[in-house]
Amino acid sequence: MATFVLVPGGWKGSWAYEAVVPLLEGAGHAVHALTLTGLRPDDDAATVATANLDTHAGDVLRLLDRAHITGATLVGHSYAGMVIAAAADRADGRISRLVHLDAFVPRDGESWWSSANEYFREVIAAGAASTGYAVRPPDGGDPRRRPHPLASFLQTIRLTGAHAQVPRREFVYCSRWEDRTPFAGLRTRLYADPGWQVHDLPTGHDAMREAPEAVAALLLR
């Protein structure tokens, strides 16, 4: 039995994986889907304003501690690629697999902001204009989305290299939004890295919603 820890991307909560969780559980695995600090419905303005990338990595580590998890598969979508990399670097060998689901794969000293393309930097700047600390969700999309802590997009990641010792590291490239994706160059980089396995999915960015069966099948390989 595997243990999956599913971390959602920007603006989303655990509900982002609602179609994938039962497929993994139905295959006999333990599944924990997280909602990160600052994105919970009852989080106040101070919580949103102070949450950053370290806070979100800490959310993952506290779950590992609380549930006594070892040998975990961490799955991070989009922004959460930053989160699972930071958490794996600090998890003292408790992670056996990383899956960056159309997600950032940072190097030491990078941030979401430095890794994103101009399109998404404009989305973040416009979304944070009203408060200066919370980024409102882009127009359209699921009404359950919450304003996202700006600091988590801006904070640079500090990696010791321990995350690179995770035995299985995988990147999933969603190919049906190539007009906006910030991940095309990353896909090329990881294809050339023997430490990574790269998968292509013919979906838009929200693969968990568009093709939950395909995402679950990939995770169950």
Steps between C-alpha positions, in 0.01 A plus 500: 500500500629845406430824682420799282517859622325726249581872507289743295624793297422869526161608635380142548435270793482126555184495287720540190570125524144393580469288182842336544485408869234228471687340210817471707313385810307250291832347398580443868727796575502760778434853376538837671388808305612829655366851516794730561513772765334821384269315263262349753151652510539616862849652467503867598684783325801477732544132420486567127740794529766303689487167312794436270678210332661391827156495662367273226797264515436486873140397435628191317759418766244530781275254318788253470565538873136482606413196289840328554554479125813358341555396140256764379421598144470879490293637213506873435297683237622828347621732783517197730803372314685759708336367816578132450861576407548704817326238713697210352824685567411517871324165544800294615455226243128442558414564132536221245349669195439853374244569228498856364161511326537779243692670777813701565821306571714761673872526547654657808438875512208500256144610576164456338536858378843448343390173340166616358449662163389857435136399459480361853705778656241742361219286644664512844575872491143585400351260753700642792436866420201543732658363821874474441515163677234273345459415132139469392423204275499561125157550349300187433572163650375325810321730746667321792836659416640737763734801489853361505777631732722723287810428711493136398535598133789735577712315755813334364551133578801377694603147409789304648486233230333239721189509280710374208556176693133403474509168310226580247453847354241560230372795301166503321462743211146595402517581132168664415567853622825571320399861435540581872697222669816600688625140492617440142863586577483297821378196305800530266739533794364197683491280189878543490543414869535124568377555854153586377219315325284726282140421404276686256125532554279638220300725734483859612662612823230366736561137410344375826165644390529435127640146512494360856520141375816575303657680796414213734634244252828689479530517878421128532776390261 
